[in-house]
Amino acid sequence: MLQKLGKTALASVAALGMIGLGGLMVGSQAYAEGIPYERLAGSTGVETSLAVARYTWGTEWPVVYVASNRNPVDALPAAAIGDGPVVLTDGINLNLGGANVGKIVILGGTGAVPADIEVQAQSLATAGVERLAGADRNMTARAIADRWMQVNGMAKKAYITRNADTGSPDAVAASALRDGPILTFTTDGSMTELMIYLGRMVPGLQEVVALGGEAAVPTGVLNVAVDGPEKSRLAGPNRYATAFEIAKTSGKGRTVYVAAGTALKDAMVAGAAQDGPILLTPPSGEGTFDQILTLGATKIVFVGGEGVLPDSTVAMAAGIRSGSDDGAAADGKGLEFTGTVRYMSLTELADFQNLSLEKAQKMGNPSFDYVILVLDKPTAISASYASDGTGISPETRTVSIIGLAVGAKEDILEWKGSDGKHVTVEVAPKALFWPSDVRLPIDAVHADDAIVTDQNA
């Protein structure tokens, strides 16, 4: 009798149910590779911002920042303050989702958030209403930075980036950081004004961090930003890689918020979350799950509805790959491998693969267990990279280990009974993949699913 083991993902994200919450839509929980995930979304940008605010701050908001739904570029630096959520308004009504609010801080001038919204805010705030605004988005960012320092004290670090058109994707990712304000420039003139502002932050300012590559912040700009503080850069070859680099520095909780990299509105409000960094996913969703695993996440929260994050994107970003439900190939012919099953903690796997514990902890999650199949002999296996999807760009390598499962103990406990047993497993060809990053077990092909066809072979 076939024994099925290691099923770690739902068959389809389309099974996600949607439940109402005060007119908002919050996705029901599902699992990917043992990691629970859900979707926060509404029918509009305003409702999505309320879903995020309710999810991350409950219904008691000491302060709330209100930005324009039309082009919420002012939400970027405000989210970094960290003392309350950011919500959007359509400019006609101020909808706070029934939350009890202390102070309401309106972001941007009346061209962004009309005076009528400020009037409505007066009746909703128990601790007053304030507007942070400048002549343009960059001057508004400096007004928001002033408030950042009122709330958090003098800044030792400042993040700078170019903010043009619909906003900076690099600033979106950095809005989840809490160790310094975000300051922006658009033109050469606003760049000069930024340098003057940074100069006023000295001598407390110790580091200026550029967000994004050379196109976002030229090296010459960074080098002359201000005398004294150290200069550094967080960047990757594209906005997705840059968001990942920023996320790796956040040091925050194990929840990861994932938003569309091509429609930044939802990511702008996600920055006010208190428990995790933001990743941007491409429309294909490719590569995002590998980033999530590298961050050691124990929960994924997708921000945005079907219009910006289609179910297919969520499925790929959550690590759910296609394949038949029983782990066999579509034509009924699976690949068979014979070896010994080993069920290990991260520490045990590190020792088995001759890795230092420090290095292993950077690659994996200390709270997860790992199941591997130690093959009887080195075997040449052809598989695609995780970021390529199944059936694309196959590469053949010779390996001695197959990674069968990873996750919390309760999610992969079914493998415990096979620990130390010599078995033959069947795996669908499409269920095999090479990691697109460095993860445990190293130097191994990974399998989404496996069927034990023979024990004590």
Buried (B, 14 or more C-beta within 10 A) or exposed (E): EEBBBBBBBBEEBEEBEBEEBBEBBBBEEBBBBBBBBBBBBBEBBBBBBBBBBBBBBEEEBEBBBBBBBBBBBBBBBBBBBBBBBBBBBBBEEBBBBEBEBBBBBBBBBBEBBBEBBBEBBEEBBEEEBBBBBBEBBBBBBBBBBEBBBEEBEEBEBBBBBBBBEEBBBBBBBBBBBBBBBBBBBBEEEBBEBBBEBBEEBEEEBBBBBBBBBEEBBBEEBBEEBBEEBEBEBBBBEBBBBBBBBBBBBBEBBBBBBBBBBEBBBBBBBBBBBBBBBBBBBBBBBBBBBBBBBBBBBBBBBBBBBEEBBBBBBBBBBBBBBBBBEBBBBEEEEBBEBBBBBBBBBBEBBBBBBEBEEEBBBBBBBEEBBBBBBBBBEEBEBEBBBBBBBBEEEBEEBEBBBBBBBBBBEEBBEBBEEBEEEBBBBBBBBBBBBBBBBEBBBBEBBBBBBBBBBBEEB
